[in-house]
């Protein structure tokens, strides 16, 4: 069986290491000077080609998603930087935030590179819920032997839980998960020693806490399996917990989908039904891109997917229900993910789609999800674009959102390569360009 992830990151590792050392501008002008000494005509052709490439980058293709039309509107405030400016730690990403104990609490990953690293560290910082400019580090964790990422906060029964994943630390092996870990605190001062939870290779992606008949229940989506392998078999799990560390299935079985889907976020609608979205990066019988799910309130463990995946990827999705509206914050990509013809072997489609996707620009956006009708069926175009978010360039698109209880607004977090232009390819932002974690205030206007 082809290990798609291994070969993909092995192929990337050499240009990445070269990119960490090379100055692209210096190389370009060196080529121009060398061409000039060989032939002035050749040097002119190089400059004309560079100008054509620059002009090509200036073109902006139309949005591939329908624009949202309705009374809902989102107001975004200015962005505040959360991550510390440490020269050796260029990569600050994989962020989660929550309002707890009259504080805004943010957890993020920091390392010298976006790719797997044994130097990766989980950092937790806090700020007063009325002041998003001054942040104080209160806890950090590093093993020195594992890559750490995919932070996730949730509050259950008065305790704050933090989940994160330990991965293989070799970037040539890609993102191979070992185990999810968790810690918790009741006062933001004393944190339990991190402990393992769940299955081997399981990555927890989303948790929602619901008040049910006087007590709280946490619902969790996660995935496990041979992610990125040719003919990958990835299992999406949906489970519940009353203590934050022990989980059991919601329905008859914890597994609600088997295929190429991972990174699944969900929300409960105003009616109590469940809607969910996950990236279909590995591909399956439904295609490549993103998959939508629906489950009735009375049978939350029985997920119904689309017959065919949406061909566009909504990476690192965060789905929430706010003021009765189902909203999605996710990475923004203009091009269809299914770039490789479907008649080719699945393994070649996976490799080709990954390379094509990584070489194109990415951003971040807020989307509106049109819920299924009374018959449980989705409309032809269920995802509508509300707004592309400014400043989300390069390596970006890992959102987290929380309600600021004291101020009555929302806080949104994300990370981005703030030093890059909007047309910079996604993979370029993962090389040697600093990424920073930012937060902003968010308000929802609705006349419904």
C-alpha positions in Angstrom: 0.0 0.0 0.0 1.3 3.4 -0.9 2.0 5.7 2.1 0.8 8.9 0.4 1.7 11.0 3.4 5.2 9.7 3.7 6.1 10.3 0.0 4.3 13.7 0.0 6.3 15.1 2.9 9.5 13.4 1.8 9.2 15.2 -1.5 8.4 18.5 0.3 11.2 18.2 2.9 14.1 19.0 0.6 12.7 22.1 -1.0 11.5 23.2 2.5 15.0 22.8 3.9 16.4 24.7 0.9 13.7 27.4 1.3 14.7 27.9 4.9 18.2 29.0 3.8 17.7 30.6 0.4 16.8 34.2 -0.5 14.3 34.1 -3.4 14.9 37.8 -4.4 18.7 37.3 -4.4 18.4 34.2 -6.5 16.1 35.9 -9.1 18.4 38.9 -9.6 21.4 36.5 -9.7 19.7 34.6 -12.6 19.0 37.9 -14.4 22.6 39.0 -14.0 23.9 35.6 -15.2 21.5 35.7 -18.2 22.7 39.2 -19.0 26.3 38.1 -19.3 25.2 35.2 -21.5 22.7 37.2 -23.6 21.0 40.5 -23.1 18.0 39.0 -25.0 17.9 36.1 -22.5 17.9 38.6 -19.6 15.1 40.5 -21.1 13.0 37.3 -21.5 13.6 36.5 -17.9 12.3 40.0 -16.8 9.3 39.8 -19.2 8.5 36.3 -17.8 8.7 37.6 -14.2 6.4 40.6 -15.1 3.9 38.2 -16.7 4.0 36.0 -13.6 3.4 39.0 -11.4 0.5 40.2 -13.4 -1.0 36.7 -13.5 -0.9 36.8 -9.6 -2.9 40.0 -9.7 -6.0 38.4 -11.3 -8.8 37.5 -8.9 -11.2 34.8 -10.0 -14.8 35.0 -8.9 -15.9 33.3 -5.7 -16.9 29.7 -6.3 -19.6 29.8 -3.6 -22.9 31.6 -3.6 -23.0 34.8 -1.7 -25.2 34.9 1.4 -28.3 36.9 1.1 -30.3 37.7 4.2 -30.6 39.9 7.3 -27.7 38.3 9.1 -24.4 40.3 9.2 -21.1 39.9 11.0 -19.0 42.8 12.4 -15.3 42.1 12.9 -13.1 44.2 15.2 -9.4 44.8 14.8 -7.0 41.9 15.3 -4.8 41.6 18.4 -1.6 39.5 18.4 -1.6 36.8 21.0 1.6 34.8 20.3 5.0 35.9 21.6 7.5 37.2 19.1 10.3 34.6 19.6 12.8 34.5 16.7 13.5 30.8 17.0 9.8 30.0 16.9 8.4 31.1 13.6 5.4 28.8 13.6 2.5 29.8 16.0 -0.6 28.0 15.0 -3.3 25.5 15.9 -5.2 27.8 18.3 -8.1 27.3 20.6 -9.7 29.9 22.9 -12.4 30.0 25.6 -13.9 32.4 28.1 -13.3 31.1 31.6 -13.1 32.6 35.1 -13.5 36.2 33.7 -10.6 35.6 31.4 -10.1 34.9 27.8 -7.9 31.8 27.6 -5.9 30.9 24.5 -3.9 27.8 23.8 -1.7 27.4 20.7 1.2 25.5 19.3 4.6 27.1 18.9 7.7 25.6 17.1 10.4 26.6 14.7 8.4 25.2 11.8 4.8 24.4 10.8 5.9 20.8 10.1 6.4 18.1 12.7 9.1 19.0 15.3 10.2 17.6 18.7 10.6 21.2 19.8 6.9 21.9 19.6 5.4 23.4 22.7 1.8 24.0 23.8 1.4 27.5 25.3 -1.6 28.8 27.3 -2.0 32.5 27.8 -4.8 34.7 29.3 -6.0 38.2 29.1 -8.7 40.2 30.8 -12.0 39.7 29.0 -12.2 43.5 28.6 -8.6 43.8 27.3 -7.3 41.7 24.4 -3.9 43.5 24.1 -2.0 42.2 27.1 -1.5 38.5 27.3 0.2 36.5 30.1 1.6 33.0 29.8 0.2 30.8 32.5 1.1 27.2 31.4 3.1 25.4 28.8 4.0 21.8 27.9 6.7 20.2 25.9 8.0 16.6 25.7 11.1 17.1 23.6 10.3 13.9 21.8 6.9 14.6 20.2 5.3 17.1 17.9 2.3 18.7 19.7 -0.7 20.4 18.0 -4.5 20.4 17.6 -5.3 22.3 20.8 -9.0 22.2 21.9 -10.6 23.8 25.0 -14.0 23.1 26.5 -15.6 23.7 29.9 -17.5 20.9 31.7 -18.9 21.1 35.2 -16.8 24.1 36.2 -13.5 22.7 35.0 -11.5 23.8 32.0 -10.3 20.9 29.8 -7.5 21.2 27.2 -7.0 18.5 24.6 -4.0 18.2 22.3 -2.4 15.6 20.1 1.1 14.0 20.2 2.5 13.2 16.8 5.7 11.6 15.3 8.3 14.4 15.4 9.9 13.7 12.0 8.6 16.1 9.3 9.5 13.5 6.6 6.9 11.2 8.1 4.2 13.9 7.8 1.6 14.3 10.5 1.4 10.8 12.0 -0.7 10.9 15.3 0.2 8.8 18.3 -2.3 9.7 20.9 -4.5 12.5 22.2 -3.6 14.0 25.6 -5.6 16.0 28.0 -5.2 18.2 31.1 -7.6 20.3 33.1 -7.7 23.1 35.7 -10.3 24.6 37.9 -8.6 27.9 38.6 -6.0 28.5 35.8 -3.3 28.0 38.3 -3.0 24.3 39.0 -3.1 22.0 35.9 -3.3 18.2 36.0 -0.3 16.3 34.5 -1.2 15.5 30.8 -2.6 12.0 30.4 -3.6 9.9 27.3 -7.2 9.6 26.3 -9.0 7.7 23.5 -7.6 5.3 20.9 -4.2 5.1 19.3 -4.0 7.6 16.3 -7.3 9.2 17.5 -7.4 13.0 16.9 -10.1 14.9 18.7 -11.4 17.8 16.6 -14.5 19.3 18.2 -16.4 19.3 21.5 -19.7 20.9 22.3 -21.1 21.0 25.9 -24.9 20.8 26.3 -27.1 21.3 29.4 -29.4 18.3 29.6 -32.0 18.1 32.3 -29.9 19.8 34.9 -26.6 18.3 34.1 -23.9 18.9 31.4 -23.0 16.5 28.7 -20.0 16.9 26.4 -20.3 15.7 22.8 -17.1 14.9 20.8 -16.1 14.3 17.2 -12.8 12.7 16.4 -11.2 10.5 13.8 -8.8 7.6 13.6 -7.2 5.4 11.0 -4.6 5.4 8.3 -5.0 9.0 7.3 -3.2 10.0 4.0 -2.5 6.3 3.0 -3.6 5.2 -0.4 -7.1 3.8 -0.2 -7.3 5.3 3.3 -9.9 4.1 5.8 -10.6 6.8 8.3 -13.3 6.4 10.9 -15.2 9.4 12.2 -16.3 9.0 15.8 -19.1 10.7 17.7 -19.1 10.2 21.5 -20.3 11.7 24.8 -19.0 12.2 28.3 -20.1 13.6 31.6 -16.6 13.9 33.1 -14.4 15.1 30.2 -12.0 12.2 30.2 -14.1 9.0 29.6 -16.2 8.7 26.5 -18.9 6.4 25.2 -20.9 6.2 22.0 -23.9 8.4 21.4 -25.7 5.8 19.3 -25.2 2.1 18.9 -21.7 2.6 17.6 -19.1 5.3 18.1 -18.3 5.2 14.4 -20.6 7.4 12.3 -18.7 7.4 9.0 -16.0 5.4 7.3 -14.1 6.8 4.3 -11.7 9.7 3.6 -13.2 12.3 5.9 -11.3 13.9 8.8 -11.4 17.1 10.9 -15.2 17.1 11.5 -16.9 20.0 13.3 -20.5 20.0 14.3 -23.3 22.1 15.8 -26.7 21.6 17.2 -29.4 23.6 15.4 -32.2 25.6 17.1 -34.4 22.5 16.7 -31.8 20.3 18.4 -30.8 18.5 15.2 -27.1 17.9 14.4 -25.3 19.3 11.4 -21.6 18.6 10.7 -18.9 19.2 8.1 -15.6 17.5 7.5 -12.8 17.7 5.0 -12.7 14.7 2.6 -9.0 15.0 1.9 -8.2 11.3 1.4 -11.2 10.7 -0.9 -13.7 7.9 -1.0 -16.7 6.7 -3.0 -18.3 10.2 -2.5 -15.3 12.0 -4.1 -12.9 14.6 -2.7 -13.5 17.9 -1.0 -15.8 18.3 2.0 -18.7 16.1 3.3 -21.8 17.3 5.1 -23.7 15.3 7.7 -27.2 15.5 9.3 -28.7 13.7 12.3 -32.2 14.0 13.9 -32.5 15.2 17.5 -34.0 11.9 18.5 -31.2 9.8 16.9 -28.0 11.9 17.1 -25.8 8.8 16.6 -27.1 8.1 13.1 -25.4 10.5 10.7 -26.5 10.8 7.1 -23.8 12.1 4.6 -24.2 13.6 1.2 -24.2 11.1 -1.6 -21.4 13.1 -3.3 -18.9 15.3 -1.5 -18.8 19.0 -2.1 -15.7 19.4 -4.4 -14.3 22.3 -2.3 -12.4 22.0 0.9 -13.3 23.8 4.1 -10.2 22.9 6.1 -10.0 23.1 9.9 -13.7 23.8 10.2 -15.3 25.4 13.2 -19.1 25.1 13.1 -21.3 27.0 15.6 -25.0 27.8 16.0 -25.4 31.5 16.9 -28.7 33.4 17.2 -30.3 30.4 15.5 -28.0 30.5 12.5 -25.5 27.8 11.7 -22.2 29.4 10.8 -18.9 28.0 9.7 -15.4 29.5 10.1 -12.9 27.7 7.9 -10.0 27.9 5.4 -11.0 29.5 2.1 -9.9 28.0 -1.2 -11.2 29.2 -4.6 -10.3 26.1 -6.6 -11.9 22.7 -6.6 -9.9 20.2 -4.6 -10.7 17.4 -7.0 -8.0 18.5 -9.5 -6.9 15.1 -10.7 -9.2 13.1 -13.1 -11.3 10.5 -11.3 -10.4 7.7 -13.7 -6.8 7.6 -12.3 -6.0 5.3 -9.4 -7.1 6.7 -6.0 -3.5 6.9 -4.7 -2.4 9.1 -7.6 -5.5 11.3 -7.1 -4.5 11.8 -3.5 -0.9 12.7 -4.3 -1.9 15.0 -7.2 -4.7 16.7 -5.3 -2.4 17.4 -2.3 0.4 18.9 -4.5 -2.1 21.1 -6.5 -3.9 22.2 -3.4 -0.7 23.1 -1.5 0.7 25.2 -4.4 -2.3 27.5 -4.4 -3.2 30.5 -2.2 -5.4 30.1 0.9 -7.3 32.4 3.1 -10.0 32.3 5.8 -13.7 33.0 5.6 -17.0 32.9 7.4 -19.8 30.9 5.8 -23.5 30.4 6.3 -24.8 26.8 6.4 -28.3 26.4 5.0 -29.9 23.6 7.2 -31.6 20.6 5.6 -35.4 20.8 5.1 -38.0 19.0 7.1 -37.3 15.9 4.9 -33.7 15.9 6.1 -32.3 16.7 2.6 -29.8 19.4 1.9 -30.3 22.0 -0.9 -28.1 22.0 -4.0 -25.8 24.7 -2.5 -25.9 24.5 1.3 -22.7 26.5 1.9 -22.9 30.3 1.4 -20.0 32.8 1.7 -20.7 35.6 4.2 -17.3 37.3 4.2 -13.6 36.6 3.4 -11.5 37.7 6.3 -8.7 40.2 5.8 -5.2 39.4 6.8 -5.6 35.6 6.5 -2.8 34.9 4.0 -0.3 32.1 3.5 -0.4 29.5 6.1 -3.7 30.2 7.8 -7.2 29.0 8.6 -7.5 27.4 12.1 -10.4 29.2 13.8 -11.8 29.1 17.3 -14.7 31.1 18.7 -16.1 31.7 22.1 -18.7 33.9 23.8 -17.4 36.7 25.9 -19.9 36.5 28.7 -19.1 39.8 30.4 -19.1 41.9 27.2 -21.9 40.2 25.4 -19.9 39.8 22.2 -17.9 37.0 20.7 -14.1 36.4 20.4 -12.6 34.8 17.3 -9.1 33.4 17.0 -7.0 32.4 14.0 -3.4 32.3 12.8 -1.9 33.6 9.6 1.3 34.4 7.8 1.0 38.2 8.3 4.3 38.9 6.3 3.0 37.4 3.1 0.8 38.7 0.2 -2.7 37.3 -0.4 -1.5 35.4 -3.5 1.3 33.5 -1.8 0.8 29.8 -2.1 -0.3 28.0 1.0 2.9 25.8 1.2 5.1 28.9 1.0 3.6 30.1 4.3 4.7 26.9 5.9 8.4 27.3 4.9 10.2 30.1 6.6 7.6 32.8 7.2 6.4 33.6 10.6 2.8 32.8 11.5 1.1 34.7 14.4 -2.0 33.9 16.5 -4.5 36.7 16.5 -7.9 37.4 18.1 -10.7 39.8 17.4 -14.1 40.8 18.6 -17.1 39.6 16.6 -20.7 40.7 16.7 -23.7 39.2 15.0 -26.5 41.5 13.6 -29.8 39.8 12.8 -33.3 41.1 12.3 -34.9 37.7 12.3 
